[in-house]
Amino acid sequence: MDESLLRSFLKKKEEVDWLDFKSKWKLYSSENELNIAERDELIKDVLGLANGNSGTVRKTKYIVIGADDKKFDESGMRVIYDVDYRVPSQSNITKWVNAACSPSVVGIECDFVTLEDKRLYVITIPPTFELHETIRELNAKGKFSKFTVFMRQDEHTVPASVRDGVTLQQLKNLFREETANPPAILFGAMIGAIIATIFYNAGHRATIELNAITGVFVNILIAIFGGLLGAEAGWIFREGNSIRYDWRYLPRPKKVKVGMVIMITFAIAAILFFVSR
């Protein structure tokens, strides 16, 4: 975990659905005995983050131990506490999680990061291609039966409905395909730039003579417009399912952002149409 990245996390005013703050852990008693309920709560949190939700399937998720989930200091950063007590190792956390779920969560990383002479413990959970469900009962803050699928809902970890689980698995399958194949945004940008240039050369330059310098400049401009249009079309294609599913839950700023992207896409398409006439 990079120190500058951790500082940026600590400046966030609210917990988000891919980032969890805990001021202190109580996994071990003063006699170094493991607290089973707290261990199962950790497993639940890790599985919820690994499964994510329709907006975080592709994101890396984090649990930061030693950062207050409510209090901030004068600089606007979360109040931090020294993790000077026993915490489980990366190997222990991985074993606990994978002994309680199927399929296994691969790639969990745990690091100590020192900020202002205080040590924080950060658990990093990479995006996964699978939907992870419990294979035993969890006795966390509440009892959760075998075959429970957890997901993130804002800053909370909750059991997923059947519909949520199906949607998450579909989005994870799409993520797998995107990883194995060219990214939709990059691929769309390349195809958009090439097609826009071909159409321009075939149509516009057939009727208007341009000098060499102007011709090159216009070709570059048309390629950039086409690339932007293709990239936005690729983004819309990639995000389509999650946006459709999540629309009613999206905050207003995110809805405005999505609307602006769609408007810009149509605007670029209109510009290319009129320029090529």
C-alpha positions as CSV (number, residue, x, y, z in Angstrom):
1,M,0.0,0.0,0.0
2,D,1.4,3.4,-1.1
3,E,1.5,6.1,1.7
4,S,0.2,8.8,-0.6
5,L,-2.7,6.6,-1.7
6,L,-3.6,5.8,1.9
7,R,-3.5,9.6,2.7
8,S,-6.0,10.2,-0.1
9,F,-8.3,7.5,1.4
10,L,-8.1,9.2,4.8
11,K,-9.2,12.5,3.4
12,K,-12.5,11.0,2.1
13,K,-15.4,12.5,4.1
14,E,-17.5,9.4,3.9
15,E,-16.9,5.7,3.7
16,V,-17.6,4.4,0.2
17,D,-18.7,0.9,-1.0
18,W,-15.1,-0.2,-1.8
19,L,-13.4,1.2,1.3
20,D,-14.0,0.3,5.0
21,F,-12.5,2.1,8.0
22,K,-12.1,0.5,11.5
23,S,-10.7,2.5,14.4
24,K,-9.7,-0.6,16.4
25,W,-9.8,-4.3,16.0
26,K,-10.7,-6.7,18.9
27,L,-9.8,-9.9,17.3
28,Y,-7.6,-11.0,20.2
29,S,-8.2,-10.8,23.9
30,S,-5.6,-9.6,26.4
31,E,-4.8,-13.3,26.9
32,N,-4.2,-13.5,23.1
33,E,-7.3,-15.7,22.6
34,L,-9.1,-15.4,19.3
35,N,-12.6,-13.8,19.3
36,I,-14.6,-16.0,17.1
37,A,-17.4,-13.5,16.5
38,E,-14.9,-10.8,15.4
39,R,-13.1,-13.3,13.2
40,D,-16.4,-14.1,11.4
41,E,-17.2,-10.5,11.2
42,L,-13.9,-10.0,9.4
43,I,-14.7,-12.9,7.0
44,K,-18.1,-11.3,6.3
45,D,-16.5,-7.9,5.5
46,V,-13.9,-9.4,3.2
47,L,-16.5,-11.5,1.3
48,G,-18.8,-8.5,1.0
49,L,-16.0,-6.4,-0.5
50,A,-14.7,-9.2,-2.8
51,N,-18.2,-9.6,-4.2
52,G,-18.7,-5.8,-4.2
53,N,-21.8,-4.5,-6.0
54,S,-22.7,-3.6,-9.6
55,G,-20.7,-0.4,-9.4
56,T,-17.5,-1.9,-7.9
57,V,-17.0,-5.2,-9.6
58,R,-13.8,-3.9,-11.3
59,K,-12.4,-2.0,-8.3
60,T,-9.8,-3.0,-5.8
61,K,-11.3,-2.8,-2.2
62,Y,-9.6,-1.9,1.1
63,I,-10.1,-2.3,4.8
64,V,-8.1,0.3,6.8
65,I,-7.5,-0.6,10.5
66,G,-6.6,2.3,12.7
67,A,-8.6,5.1,11.0
68,D,-11.7,6.5,12.7
69,D,-14.9,6.1,10.7
70,K,-16.4,9.4,11.9
71,K,-13.8,11.8,13.4
72,F,-11.5,14.1,11.5
73,D,-8.5,16.3,12.6
74,E,-7.9,20.0,11.8
75,S,-6.3,19.2,8.4
76,G,-9.4,17.3,7.3
77,M,-7.9,13.9,7.6
78,R,-9.4,11.1,9.5
79,V,-8.2,10.7,13.1
80,I,-5.7,7.8,13.2
81,Y,-4.7,5.4,15.9
82,D,-1.6,3.3,16.4
83,V,-2.2,-0.4,15.7
84,D,0.2,-1.5,18.5
85,Y,-1.6,-4.7,19.3
86,R,-1.7,-8.1,17.8
87,V,-3.4,-8.5,14.4
88,P,-3.7,-11.6,12.2
89,S,-1.1,-12.1,9.5
90,Q,-1.9,-12.1,5.8
91,S,-1.7,-15.9,5.9
92,N,-4.2,-16.2,8.7
93,I,-6.7,-13.9,7.1
94,T,-6.4,-15.7,3.8
95,K,-6.9,-19.1,5.5
96,W,-9.9,-17.9,7.6
97,V,-11.7,-16.5,4.6
98,N,-11.0,-19.4,2.2
99,A,-12.0,-22.0,4.9
100,A,-15.4,-20.2,5.1
101,C,-16.2,-19.6,1.4
102,S,-16.3,-21.1,-2.1
103,P,-14.6,-20.3,-4.4
104,S,-11.5,-19.0,-2.7
105,V,-10.6,-15.3,-2.7
106,V,-7.2,-15.1,-4.3
107,G,-4.7,-12.2,-3.9
108,I,-5.6,-10.8,-0.5
109,E,-2.7,-8.6,0.7
110,C,-2.0,-7.1,4.2
111,D,0.4,-4.3,5.0
112,F,1.5,-2.1,7.8
113,V,1.7,1.6,6.7
114,T,3.3,4.2,9.1
115,L,1.7,7.7,9.1
116,E,2.7,10.4,11.6
117,D,4.5,7.8,13.8
118,K,1.4,5.6,13.9
119,R,1.1,2.2,12.3
120,L,-2.1,1.4,10.3
121,Y,-3.0,-2.0,9.0
122,V,-4.4,-2.2,5.5
123,I,-6.1,-5.2,3.9
124,T,-6.3,-5.1,0.1
125,I,-8.8,-7.2,-1.7
126,P,-8.4,-7.4,-5.5
127,P,-11.4,-7.6,-8.0
128,T,-12.4,-11.2,-8.6
129,F,-14.1,-13.1,-11.4
130,E,-16.2,-15.2,-9.1
131,L,-19.1,-14.8,-6.7
132,H,-18.1,-16.0,-3.3
133,E,-20.6,-17.6,-0.9
134,T,-20.2,-19.1,2.6
135,I,-19.8,-22.8,3.1
136,R,-20.5,-22.7,6.8
137,E,-22.5,-20.7,9.2
138,L,-21.0,-17.4,10.3
139,N,-21.5,-16.2,13.9
140,A,-20.7,-12.5,13.3
141,K,-22.9,-9.6,14.4
142,G,-25.9,-11.8,13.8
143,K,-26.0,-15.4,12.5
144,F,-25.7,-16.1,8.8
145,S,-26.4,-19.4,7.3
146,K,-24.4,-21.5,4.9
147,F,-24.5,-20.5,1.2
148,T,-25.0,-16.8,2.0
149,V,-23.6,-14.3,-0.6
150,F,-22.6,-11.0,0.9
151,M,-22.3,-7.7,-1.0
152,R,-21.6,-4.0,-0.3
153,Q,-24.5,-1.6,0.0
154,D,-23.0,1.9,0.5
155,E,-20.7,1.4,3.5
156,H,-22.5,-1.7,4.8
157,T,-22.0,-5.4,4.2
158,V,-25.4,-7.2,3.6
159,P,-26.7,-10.5,2.3
160,A,-27.4,-10.3,-1.4
161,S,-30.8,-11.2,-2.8
162,V,-31.0,-13.8,-5.5
163,R,-31.5,-11.1,-8.1
164,D,-28.4,-9.2,-6.8
165,G,-26.3,-12.4,-6.9
166,V,-27.3,-13.2,-10.5
167,T,-26.5,-9.6,-11.6
168,L,-23.2,-9.6,-9.8
169,Q,-22.1,-12.9,-11.4
170,Q,-23.1,-11.6,-14.9
171,L,-21.0,-8.4,-14.3
172,K,-18.1,-10.5,-13.1
173,N,-18.3,-12.7,-16.2
174,L,-18.3,-9.5,-18.3
175,F,-15.3,-8.3,-16.4
176,R,-13.5,-11.6,-17.1
177,E,-14.2,-11.2,-20.8
178,E,-13.0,-7.6,-20.8
179,T,-9.8,-8.7,-19.1
180,A,-9.2,-11.5,-21.7
181,N,-10.1,-9.3,-24.6
182,P,-9.2,-5.7,-25.7
183,P,-10.9,-3.1,-23.2
184,A,-14.1,-1.8,-24.6
185,I,-13.1,1.9,-24.2
186,L,-9.6,1.5,-25.9
187,F,-11.0,-0.7,-28.6
188,G,-13.9,1.7,-29.3
189,A,-11.5,4.7,-29.4
190,M,-9.3,2.9,-32.0
191,I,-12.2,1.8,-34.2
192,G,-13.9,5.2,-33.9
193,A,-10.8,7.1,-35.0
194,I,-10.2,4.8,-38.0
195,I,-13.8,4.8,-39.2
196,A,-14.1,8.6,-38.8
197,T,-10.9,9.2,-40.8
198,I,-12.0,6.8,-43.6
199,F,-15.5,8.4,-43.9
200,Y,-13.9,11.9,-44.0
201,N,-11.4,11.0,-46.7
202,A,-14.1,9.2,-48.7
203,G,-16.7,12.0,-48.5
204,H,-15.4,15.5,-47.6
205,R,-12.1,15.5,-49.5
206,A,-13.8,14.2,-52.6
207,T,-15.4,17.6,-53.1
208,I,-13.1,20.1,-51.4
209,E,-9.4,20.6,-52.2
210,L,-7.2,21.1,-49.1
211,N,-3.5,21.9,-49.1
212,A,-1.1,19.3,-47.5
213,I,-0.8,21.0,-44.1
214,T,-4.5,21.7,-43.7
215,G,-5.4,18.2,-44.9
216,V,-3.1,16.6,-42.2
217,F,-4.5,18.9,-39.5
218,V,-8.2,18.1,-40.4
219,N,-7.4,14.4,-40.6
220,I,-5.9,14.5,-37.1
221,L,-8.9,16.5,-35.8
222,I,-11.4,14.1,-37.3
223,A,-9.4,11.1,-35.9
224,I,-9.5,12.7,-32.4
225,F,-13.3,13.3,-32.6
226,G,-13.8,9.8,-33.9
227,G,-11.7,8.4,-31.1
228,L,-13.6,10.3,-28.4
229,L,-16.9,9.1,-29.9
230,G,-15.7,5.5,-30.0
231,A,-14.3,5.6,-26.5
232,E,-17.5,7.0,-25.1
233,A,-19.5,4.4,-27.0
234,G,-17.2,1.7,-25.5
235,W,-17.7,3.2,-22.0
236,I,-21.5,3.2,-22.4
237,F,-21.4,-0.4,-23.6
238,R,-19.2,-1.4,-20.7
239,E,-21.2,0.4,-18.1
240,G,-24.6,-0.2,-19.6
241,N,-25.7,-3.2,-17.4
242,S,-24.5,-1.7,-14.1
243,I,-26.0,1.7,-14.9
244,R,-29.3,0.2,-15.9
245,Y,-29.4,-1.9,-12.7
246,D,-28.1,0.8,-10.4
247,W,-29.8,3.9,-11.8
248,R,-32.4,4.3,-9.1
249,Y,-29.7,4.0,-6.4
250,L,-27.2,6.4,-8.0
251,P,-26.6,9.8,-6.3
252,R,-27.5,12.8,-8.3
253,P,-23.9,13.8,-9.2
254,K,-23.4,10.3,-10.8
255,K,-26.6,10.6,-12.8
256,V,-25.5,14.0,-14.0
257,K,-22.1,12.6,-15.0
258,V,-23.7,9.7,-17.0
259,G,-26.1,12.1,-18.7
260,M,-23.3,14.4,-19.7
261,V,-21.3,11.5,-21.2
262,I,-24.3,10.5,-23.3
263,M,-24.9,14.1,-24.4
264,I,-21.3,14.6,-25.4
265,T,-21.4,11.3,-27.4
266,F,-24.4,12.5,-29.4
267,A,-22.8,15.9,-29.8
268,I,-19.6,14.5,-31.3
269,A,-21.6,12.2,-33.5
270,A,-23.6,15.2,-34.8
271,I,-20.4,17.2,-35.4
272,L,-18.9,14.3,-37.4
273,F,-22.1,14.0,-39.4
274,F,-22.2,17.6,-40.5
275,V,-18.5,17.9,-41.1
276,S,-18.6,14.9,-43.5
277,R,-21.5,16.2,-45.5
